Amino acid sequence: MNLPNKLTMLRIIMIPLFIASFYLPESWVLFTLNTHPIRLKYIIAAIIFLLAYVTDTLDGVIARKRDLITDFGKLMDPTADKLLTAAAMIMLCRFPVMSMGNALMPIFTVIVIAREMFVSGIRQLAGSKGIVIAAKPIGKAKTTLQFAALLCVLLLGQVFAAIRVPVDFIAVCAAVLLTIWSGIDYTVGAKELFKDR
């Protein structure tokens, strides 16, 4: 297994550690801001999430630079990204880290996961017909904005909740809207696949 694939596997291994960090003791408080406790476990989760994203960037750069692109990497790299994002959003459904609480997180999570499943279905259908659908800039922008928004929630959501400025919530809303737009863009671009011949 080459280095990029090892980094991809490392990212997958980090997901259970990321999930486990949410169950660290509530009593681990860094400090209190406006009577709102800033809990260490969410900072730890943010650090693991960031490190996992760094491995994603590194494996892509190394694979392209050293010509180490493999079928395993093509399959597992995007799968690892989707698993990490889904894990973060599912955990945020359970733990109200976001400044506006977690009431809307289940809706956001369903939208994001449904989009990923639908686009994966489109790719699979295209593949069965010998058509390759290349990654689009809007898809890459969606992934980057999702990461930035989720990192913002994990790292600063407690602070934004304490000062009552929902920057993290706005970032998540923007990521979800771009996710919807991206899904529509892929669907429109693949409309020929749905025509009977």
C-alpha positions as CSV (number, residue, x, y, z in Angstrom):
1,M,0.0,0.0,0.0
2,N,1.5,3.3,-1.0
3,L,1.7,6.5,1.1
4,P,-1.4,8.3,-0.2
5,N,-3.5,5.1,0.5
6,K,-2.0,4.8,4.0
7,L,-3.0,8.4,4.7
8,T,-6.5,7.6,3.4
9,M,-6.7,4.6,5.8
10,L,-5.4,6.8,8.6
11,R,-8.2,9.2,8.0
12,I,-10.8,6.4,8.2
13,I,-9.1,5.1,11.5
14,M,-9.4,8.7,12.9
15,I,-13.2,8.7,12.5
16,P,-13.9,6.5,15.5
17,L,-11.5,8.6,17.6
18,F,-13.3,11.7,16.4
19,I,-16.7,10.2,17.5
20,A,-15.2,9.0,20.8
21,S,-14.0,12.5,21.7
22,F,-17.7,13.7,22.0
23,Y,-18.1,11.3,24.9
24,L,-15.2,12.7,27.0
25,P,-16.3,14.1,30.4
26,E,-18.5,17.2,30.4
27,S,-16.6,18.4,33.4
28,W,-13.5,19.1,31.3
29,V,-14.0,22.8,30.9
30,L,-11.3,25.1,29.6
31,F,-12.9,28.3,30.8
32,T,-16.3,30.0,31.1
33,L,-17.4,32.8,28.8
34,N,-20.5,34.8,29.7
35,T,-21.5,31.9,32.1
36,H,-21.2,29.5,29.1
37,P,-18.7,26.7,29.7
38,I,-16.2,26.1,26.9
39,R,-15.8,22.3,27.0
40,L,-12.5,20.7,26.0
41,K,-14.0,17.7,24.3
42,Y,-15.3,19.8,21.4
43,I,-11.9,21.4,20.9
44,I,-10.3,17.9,20.8
45,A,-12.9,16.8,18.3
46,A,-12.1,19.9,16.2
47,I,-8.3,19.1,16.3
48,I,-9.0,15.5,15.2
49,F,-11.3,16.7,12.4
50,L,-8.7,19.2,11.2
51,L,-5.9,16.6,11.2
52,A,-8.1,14.2,9.2
53,Y,-8.7,16.9,6.7
54,V,-5.0,17.6,6.4
55,T,-4.4,13.9,5.6
56,D,-7.0,14.3,2.8
57,T,-5.1,17.3,1.3
58,L,-1.7,15.5,1.7
59,D,-2.8,12.2,0.1
60,G,-4.1,14.0,-3.0
61,V,-1.0,16.1,-3.4
62,I,1.4,13.2,-2.9
63,A,-0.6,10.9,-5.2
64,R,-0.5,13.5,-8.0
65,K,3.1,14.6,-7.5
66,R,4.5,11.0,-7.4
67,D,2.0,9.5,-9.8
68,L,0.7,7.2,-7.2
69,I,-3.0,7.3,-8.2
70,T,-4.6,3.9,-7.7
71,D,-8.1,2.4,-8.1
72,F,-8.1,1.9,-4.3
73,G,-7.4,5.6,-3.8
74,K,-10.1,6.7,-6.3
75,L,-12.6,4.6,-4.3
76,M,-11.6,5.1,-0.7
77,D,-10.4,8.8,-0.7
78,P,-13.9,10.2,-1.5
79,T,-15.5,7.5,0.7
80,A,-13.3,8.6,3.7
81,D,-14.3,12.2,3.1
82,K,-18.0,11.4,3.1
83,L,-17.7,9.2,6.2
84,L,-15.9,12.0,8.1
85,T,-18.4,14.6,7.1
86,A,-21.4,12.3,7.9
87,A,-19.8,11.4,11.3
88,A,-19.4,15.1,12.2
89,M,-22.9,16.0,11.2
90,I,-24.5,13.0,13.0
91,M,-22.6,13.8,16.2
92,L,-23.7,17.5,16.0
93,C,-27.3,16.2,15.8
94,R,-26.8,14.6,19.3
95,F,-24.6,17.3,20.9
96,P,-25.7,21.0,20.7
97,V,-22.4,22.6,19.9
98,M,-23.6,25.0,17.3
99,S,-24.4,28.5,18.6
100,M,-28.1,28.1,17.5
101,G,-28.4,24.7,19.0
102,N,-29.0,21.4,17.2
103,A,-32.7,21.6,16.3
104,L,-31.9,22.0,12.5
105,M,-28.9,19.6,12.4
106,P,-31.0,16.5,11.5
107,I,-32.5,18.3,8.5
108,F,-29.0,19.6,7.4
109,T,-27.6,16.1,7.9
110,V,-30.3,14.4,5.8
111,I,-29.8,16.9,3.0
112,V,-26.0,16.4,2.9
113,I,-26.1,12.6,3.1
114,A,-29.0,12.4,0.5
115,R,-27.0,14.5,-1.9
116,E,-23.9,12.3,-1.5
117,M,-25.9,9.2,-2.1
118,F,-27.7,10.6,-5.1
119,V,-24.6,11.9,-6.8
120,S,-22.9,8.5,-6.1
121,G,-25.8,6.9,-7.8
122,I,-25.5,9.1,-10.8
123,R,-21.7,8.2,-11.0
124,Q,-22.5,4.5,-10.7
125,L,-25.2,4.8,-13.5
126,A,-22.8,6.7,-15.7
127,G,-20.1,4.1,-15.0
128,S,-22.4,1.3,-16.1
129,K,-22.8,3.1,-19.4
130,G,-19.1,3.7,-19.9
131,I,-19.3,7.4,-19.1
132,V,-16.9,9.1,-16.6
133,I,-18.2,12.1,-14.7
134,A,-15.3,14.2,-13.7
135,A,-15.2,16.1,-10.4
136,K,-16.6,19.6,-10.8
137,P,-15.3,22.8,-9.2
138,I,-18.6,23.3,-7.5
139,G,-18.3,19.8,-5.9
140,K,-14.8,20.6,-4.6
141,A,-16.1,24.0,-3.3
142,K,-18.9,22.2,-1.6
143,T,-16.5,19.8,0.2
144,T,-14.2,22.7,1.3
145,L,-17.1,24.8,2.6
146,Q,-18.6,21.8,4.5
147,F,-15.2,21.2,6.2
148,A,-14.8,24.9,7.0
149,A,-18.3,25.2,8.4
150,L,-18.1,22.0,10.5
151,L,-14.6,23.0,11.9
152,C,-16.1,26.5,12.7
153,V,-18.9,24.8,14.7
154,L,-16.6,22.4,16.5
155,L,-13.8,24.9,17.3
156,L,-15.8,28.1,17.9
157,G,-19.5,27.2,18.2
158,Q,-19.4,27.4,22.0
159,V,-17.8,30.8,21.8
160,F,-20.4,32.1,19.3
161,A,-23.1,30.7,21.5
162,A,-21.7,32.6,24.5
163,I,-21.4,35.9,22.7
164,R,-24.7,35.3,20.8
165,V,-23.2,35.8,17.3
166,P,-24.2,32.8,15.1
167,V,-21.3,32.9,12.6
168,D,-21.0,29.1,12.7
169,F,-24.7,28.6,12.0
170,I,-24.5,30.9,9.0
171,A,-21.5,29.0,7.7
172,V,-23.4,25.7,8.0
173,C,-26.4,27.1,6.2
174,A,-24.2,28.3,3.4
175,A,-22.6,24.9,3.2
176,V,-26.0,23.2,3.0
177,L,-27.2,25.6,0.3
178,L,-24.0,24.9,-1.8
179,T,-24.6,21.2,-1.2
180,I,-28.1,21.5,-2.7
181,W,-26.8,23.6,-5.6
182,S,-24.1,21.1,-6.3
183,G,-26.6,18.3,-6.3
184,I,-28.8,20.1,-8.7
185,D,-25.8,20.9,-11.0
186,Y,-24.8,17.2,-11.1
187,T,-28.3,16.2,-11.8
188,V,-28.8,18.6,-14.7
189,G,-25.4,17.7,-16.1
190,A,-26.3,14.0,-16.1
191,K,-29.9,14.4,-17.4
192,E,-29.0,12.4,-20.6
193,L,-28.4,9.3,-18.4
194,F,-32.1,9.2,-17.4
195,K,-33.4,9.1,-21.0
196,D,-34.5,5.7,-22.3
197,R,-32.9,4.7,-25.5
